[in-house]
C-alpha cells in the first residue's frame, strides 16, 4: 500500500523535526517535504502534491490561513490539518471556514496527532479536545451545516479597514492607501464599532487582537 504523503509547514525547525519523528513511527505515513513559510509551501506544491499538509497559522511572508485559502482554491483534493498554539474560537472558525479539515494544538499528544490524521483520512473533521466542545460544535454547525456564523461577518472592505485600524493608521492614512475618501473610511469604522458593540476604537482594537480576529503586527 502506498504511504500517505504529508508536507509539514511551520516556521520553527524544532517543531518540524519533532513532527517528522512522530510520523516516522507509523509506516503508512511519509513526510515528503517541509516548508518554513506560506510562500515556500505554495512553491513546493508546484513540484509535488501530498495527500495532507500539516499547517501552522503564524508563519512569515504568508500566514497559514492565507496559504490555506490559496491551497483550497488550487489544490482542493489536499487535506489540511492546522497545528497551532492559537486556541481562540475565532482562529478555529476562520480556519474551518477557509477549508481546514482539522484543527489541533501544538501541545496535544502524539496519539492525538495520529488520531487527527486518521480521522481526516476517513473523511471526518477533527477538532482538538483542548478546544471546548461548545466551540467545536459551533464550528461544525456553522460551517459544515451552513447555519448562521456565531460571530459578526465582515465584508472584505471592512476586514481590510479593520486590519489597518489595528496598525494604528488614521482615517486619512487608510483612505489614501485604499484610494477612498476619509468620509467613507469613517463610515466603515463606525460600522465596525457597531458590529463589535464597541464605543471606542481603542476598545475595538484590544478586542479583535485579544480574541484573534486580527493578529497584531
Secondary structure by P-SEA (a helix, b strand, c coil): cccbbbbbbcccaaaaaaaaaaaaaccccccccccccaaaaaaaaacccccccccccccccccaaaaaaaaaaccccbbbbbbcccccaaaaaaaaaacccbbbbccccaaaaaaaaaaaaabbbbbbccccaaaaaaaaaacccccccccccccaaaaaaaaaaaacccaaaaaaaacccaaaaaaaaaaaaaaaccccaaaaaaaaaaacccccc
